[in-house]
Amino acid sequence: MDNDVNLSVEVAGVPFKNPLIAASGTFGFGEEYHELYDVGCLGGICSKGLTLHPKDGNDGIRVWETASGMMNSVGLQNPGVEAFIETGIAQMRRFGNVLIANMGGHSMEDYVTGATMLSASDIDMLELNISCPNVKSGGMAFGIKAEVAEEVVRAVRKVCTKPLIVKLSPNAENIVEMALACERAGADALSLVNTFQAMAIDIRKRKPVFNNVYAGLSGAAIKPIALRMVHAVCKQVRVPVIGIGGIYTAEDVLEFIMAGAAAVQLGTVNFNNPLAGREVLDDLAQLCRREGITDINEIRGVC
């Protein structure tokens, strides 16, 4: 990396060589992308979303292209926490960047047990996905109501010995209240936004595209809304925020950092361009130089 531009950042006491993190669910465990470029150049990688037990994911169509984005209904297909600890961590460790384990759950017990196991493993940070449906409360996601999110984060905080990131859903009743609730419960950092709930209909079959009817919308189409939410949350919380949502270019990265984010995650862009991580990183150093930015931290939260 160019010596005249400092891209290193810190999130919850953890140093990152640069602010670019591969987002969960878009990068697997890094192996496939590492065949295309050295993914160790990234600041960090979020693992595929884990659940306590192995999960096959959803039936039917899982991915659907939309204007300036995509919808997905993968259903958290993953090998489970135990298998990840046994083999996935070693695979990711060889890349040499910050290793973030992303974990979801469908009950309080799942979250607590999974967090306990991951805390005892060789990960750097835990990212808690609270967008999962709570099977004991009629299927409503943990991340919709602030009081429910605060309860699950507080329970996980009691057993989590790693820096704890809580990933917020944009479908929350009030994103700022949700962020403040998670901060009160002990989150060391927040990441936002997850996908927006959306729908597609096959007019020829006269039925919804997805078996579950609704799916998650991501990609460039959501960037302006995600940026607004990140900005609003950064103005109210004291913990660092990781910005997510439609980040495709170095310019997008600077927008999120100027809005207050300490780092960002690249997600859907990895499907559009498997080399995006390396290319955005190269462009970021050049863009900072053109804009007279010698330290990326100096522009954090300027807006």
N, C-alpha and C positions, 0 to 999 in steps of 0.2 A: 504494500500500500504506500502511496505517496507520503513522504516524510513531512511535507509542508501542509498537510491536511490531517488533523486528528479526528478520526471517526470513532474512536473508542468511547463507550458509554458505560454506565453502571445502572443496574436495576436491582433494588432491594439488597444492595451490598455485593451483588455478583457482577464482576467485570465482564464486559463483552468487547471483543475486538472491533466490532462495528455494530450499528443498530439493526441490522437485517437478520430476521429470524424466520426460518421456514415454518409456516403455519401447520398446525395439526390437521390431519386428514387430507393433506395435499402433497405430502412428501414421504409417506410411508415411514420407514425408519432410516431413510437416506440412501439405502443401497442402490436403488435403480438410478437415482440422479447422479450418484458418485461415478457411475459408468460413463457419464457425459461430461462432468467437470469435477474439480476438487471441491466438494461441498464444505470442506474445512475452512474455506474462505469466508463462510457466513459467520455472523456473530453467534448464532445458536440454531438449534433444530428442535422443534416440538415433535414428540413422537406421535404416531397415529393414535387416535383416541382409544384409550384402554377402558375396559370394564373388568370387574373383579373376576368374572368367569368368561371363557371364550364365547364369542358371539358370531353367528353366521351373517348377520345383517338382514336387510329387507329383501323380499321377493319382488319380482317384476322389474320395470325400468328403474334405474338408479340415478341416471344423469340425463339432463335435458337442457339443450342450449337455448338461451334467451337473447334478446337484443342486449348487447354489451354486458353479458354475464352468463351465468348458468344456474341451474337448480339441481340439487342433489337430494336423494333419499337413500343413502348408502346404509344407514342404520347401525353405524359404529361396528362394522365387521372388524374383529381383532382377535388375537390369540389369547387374550386374558393377561392379567397382571403377573401371575406366576411365570408364564412362559416368557413374557417380556423381561422379567428379572433374570431368568436363566440364560437367555440367548440374545435378546434385543439390545440390552444395555452394552454388552461387549461389542456388538456390531457398531453401535453409534459412537462409542468411546474412541474408536480409532480415528474419527474425523477430527478430533481436537478442538471442538467448539463447545459452547455451553449446551448441556443435555437437559432438556425440559421434558418431563413425562406428563402427558395430558391424560387426565382420568375423569370419567363420568360414572354415573351410577343411577340405579332406579329405586334405591331405598337408602335411608340414612345409614343402615348397617353396611351396605355395599361401599359407600363413600368412606366410612371410618375404617373398615377392614382393609380396603385397598390403599388408603393413605398410610396406614400403619406399615403395611408391607413395603410400599415404595419408599417410605422414610428411612427404612433400614437398608435400602439398596444404594448403589453407587450412581444416583442421579444428582444433578445440581439444583434443580428447582422442580416444584410440582405445580402444574396448571390445572386447576379444578374447573371442569366444565359443568356448570349448573343449568345448562339448557336441556338436560335429560328429563323425560317425564317421570314423575313420582307415581309409581304404580299403586302405592297405598293411598293416594289422594286423588283418585279419579283420572290420572294421567296428566294433570297440569304440571308443567315444568317447574323445577325447583327455582329457576331464575325468573319467574314472573312476578311473584309477590316478595317485597323486600323482607318482610318478617320471616318468611319461609327460608329465603336465601341466607339470612343472618343466622338462623338456627343451624343449617347444615354447615356453614363455614365455621361457626363457633365449635361445632362438634369435631370437625376435621382439624381445626387449629390445635385442639387439645392433644392430638396424637401425631401431628405433623412436625417433624424436626427440621425439615428443609424449608427454604424460602417459599412462601405460598402465594401463587398468583391465582386470582379468581377470574375466570373468563365470563364476561357478562353477555346476556342475550339482549338484542335490540328490541325484543318483544316484551320486555319488562314493562310493568305498568308505569313506572317512572324511573328512567335510567340513572338520574342523579341520586334519587333516594336509594335505589338499589346499590349504587357504588358506595354511598355513605354507610349503608347497613353492613356491607361486606368489610369495609374498613374498620368499623366498630367491632366486628366479630374477629378481627385479627389478620386480615389479608395483608401481606407484605407488599403486594402490587396487584394491579388490575389489568386485564386485557379486554379490549372491546373494539369492534362488535363481532359477535357470532352472526350466523346467517339470519336473514329476515324470513318469516313464514310467508310462503307464496303458493301459487297454484298454477297448473297448466291443464288445458283440456284438449283432448284429441277430438276435433270436430267430426272426423270421419267415423270414428268409433262411438262418438257421442258419450264419452265417459272421461273422467279424469285420467291424466297420463300416469300418475303414480298410484300404486295400490293403496297407499296411506292417504291419498287425496292431496294433502298438503306436503310441501317440501321446503328446503332451505335455499333461499336466493343469495347468491354471492356474485362477485365480479365488479367491473368498473361501474356498472349502473348504480351500485349502492354507495360509492365513495363520498359524494357530497353529504349524504345523510350520516354516514359513519363518521365523517370528519366533524360534523356539527356535534354529534354525541360525545366524541372524544374531547372536543373543546369544552363542552359544558361540564363534563366530569372533571377534567383537569383543573378547572376553575374552583372546584369545591373540595377535592380530596387532597390529602397531604402525601399519600403514597404514590409511587411512580406508576405511570400508565403506559401500556403497550398498545399502540394503535393498530387496528386491523380493519380492512374493508376496502376492496377495490384498488389496492396499491399496485400499480403496474410500472411506474417510472421513478427515476430519481427525483423528479419534481414532486411527485406524489409523496415521497418520503419526507421531503423538506416541509411540505404542507402540514403533515401530521406532527412533525417535531415542532414547527412553529405554533401549532395549536396546543402544544404542551406535552406531547408524548415523549417518553424517554427512549423508546425503541419502537420498531414496527414489525409486523408479520406479513410475509408475502404468501398468499394462498392460491386463489384461482389462477393467477398469472402463470403459475408453474404448469398448469395444464395447457394454456395457450402457447407457452414458450418454455420448454424444459430447461433452457439455459438462462432463464430470467434472473435467478439469484446472482450469478456471476456478472451478468451484463448490467443489472441495476447497481451493483456495488462499484463496478468500474465507472459507470456514468456518474455516480454520486460524488466520487472524489473530484472528477472533472467539473461537475456543476458547482461544487463548493468553491473550487478555485476561481471559477469565472465570477461567482458572486462575492468574492472576497471573504469567504468564511474559512478561517484557519482552524477552528474548533467547532464541531457540529453542536456541542453543548451550549455554545454561546447564543444560539438562535432558539433554544427550547423555550416555548411559551411566550414568544414575543407578541403574539396576537391576542 
